[in-house]
């Protein structure tokens, strides 16, 4: 039991570290969801502020349970009998920013601990509308978001330039998943914090890089200021974007 608790805590700490969160938040952090199967163990941790939004909390819980079912099914397909020691899978949801007292920009990191070796393998995002109590697409902030349309082409070019700069500082690095000029293919999107309370300074695009000599992919963020795509903003977009970039606070 003690070893299981220690490994679970290690997953929580590793997720927090990779998010850039304060280590103090990790102290005695209990998982909100735990799913123990025959082949795997899945734990979910959340930013305390998410718990204040019931619909969002329930969404994260259900999403994690669905993920746990997928993890267990895939593990069963790879092995005919359960392993002697189950792999620990962890997922953490954090609030990146809140815009207009309505839109919660959530960053989700998933990882696994196999034989005591932690490996982060996925970062994704979601946007929650507290007014409608539902998940929404970043497309609500844009006048149009057609695949390879004017908006996505403009954002793609901005992201491509930002990624090239990131790659220039990481010798030999390659992007795990190259962006495409479409909302589904450009990469995970989150709202960047702003110097003006309640606003967003632009869009953050999240990418993983394979870097020679690193055990786990390196996570990078390409920030695109709102002024660079202001001509494509809808009325809702114009209402939430303002100010300059501010580092995310956890």
PyMOL commands that set and color helices and strands:
alter all, ss='L'
color gray80, all
select helices_A, chain A and resi 2-19+23-26+48-52+54-78+138-141+150-168+226-232+235-240
alter helices_A, ss='H'
color red, helices_A
select strands_A, chain A and resi 33-36+40-46+87-99+103-114+117-129+134-136+174-175+188-194+200-210+218-225+245-246
alter strands_A, ss='S'
color yellow, strands_A
deselect
rebuild
show_as cartoon
